[in-house]
Amino acid sequence: MKTILWATLSANGNYAQSSPENPPKKEALDDFAKHAEAAGNFIVGRRTFEGMAASGGGGGGPFADLDIVVVSKSVDALPGATIARSPQEALNYLQRKGHQTAIVAAGADLHNAFLSQGLVNELIFNVAPVLEGKGLHLTIDANDYKFKDVRLLDTNLLGGGVVQLHYAVNR
Ligand SMILES: NC(=O)c1ccc[n+]([C@@H]2O[C@H](COP(=O)([O-])OP(=O)(O)OC[C@H]3O[C@@H](n4cnc5c(N)ncnc54)[C@H](OP(=O)(O)O)[C@@H]3O)[C@@H](O)[C@H]2O)c1
């Protein structure tokens, strides 16, 4: 099974955050829905899922037909989602269900767990036309300088000034 990490970045390279004053770009959200629907699933961290649920996009609404896996050690059940205790457990579940591709959808903590554990095959970064101050970062190791080559597969202009970068990760 192929694992794709999907994320929006700010133009200055942060892992983009959103707020009522700085909502996610529609073009980036539409792109997320396209990839999640094509894969039939997505994996999220517990905090991101709770944020999605609060805005009507959790385990129901537009994603009601998808296999949603929430990674959490602290909760046992959430409506419309399957709980996994670790990134690997989330992948094992989707593999058992016969999925060919897993979409890892957010947030920073969970993305960094997948990246540091070497569980990602491809990256989709949508670079939004916004600059942020102090913020979140995606990293393969939070404590040490390391690097890993990635191979550019494709670029796309999604509209609204959002640029998509699609990479393969050498594992
Ligand atoms: N740029 C984007 O594409 C994008 C998209 C959506 C959200 N966001 C931003 O992301 C931020 C939210 O992300 P976040 O980092 O705060 O939270 P998160 O990654 O969504 O959720 C964190 C929680 O997930 C669980 N978790 C994470 N790693 C785990 C592991 N290795 N094993 C078991 N459980 C694990 C833990 O849940 P428990 O505490 O329950 O154990 C942890 O508290 C917000 O600022 C939001 O704006 C950005």
The ligand as an ORCA input file, in Angstrom:
! r2SCAN-3c Opt
* xyz 0 1
  N      -1.357     22.497      6.934
  C      -2.308     21.600      6.848
  O      -2.486     20.915      5.824
  C      -3.192     21.401      8.040
  C      -4.321     20.615      7.958
  C      -5.092     20.443      9.104
  C      -4.695     21.013     10.311
  N      -3.595     21.801     10.329
  C      -3.109     22.429     11.558
  O      -2.582     21.404     12.363
  C      -2.694     21.784     13.731
  C      -3.245     20.560     14.496
  O      -2.233     19.627     14.518
  P      -1.623     19.099     15.897
  O      -0.183     18.770     15.677
  O      -1.964     20.063     16.977
  O      -2.501     17.823     16.202
  P      -2.764     16.415     15.407
  O      -1.497     15.869     14.822
  O      -3.948     16.578     14.536
  O      -3.242     15.530     16.633
  C      -2.349     15.264     17.674
  C      -2.855     14.078     18.410
  O      -2.823     12.925     17.547
  C      -2.412     11.790     18.296
  N      -1.092     11.361     17.820
  C      -0.191     12.063     17.100
  N       0.909     11.298     16.879
  C       0.665     10.108     17.460
  C       1.418      8.905     17.586
  N       2.662      8.789     17.054
  N       0.865      7.859     18.253
  C      -0.374      7.960     18.802
  N      -1.122      9.093     18.733
  C      -0.603     10.139     18.068
  C      -2.362     12.234     19.744
  O      -3.693     12.080     20.220
  P      -4.029     11.778     21.781
  O      -3.624     13.019     22.522
  O      -5.507     11.549     21.776
  O      -3.217     10.569     22.169
  C      -2.011     13.711     19.615
  O      -2.367     14.485     20.749
  C      -3.606     22.979     13.788
  O      -2.798     24.124     14.009
  C      -4.206     23.047     12.379
  O      -4.454     24.384     11.967
  C      -2.843     22.011      9.233
*
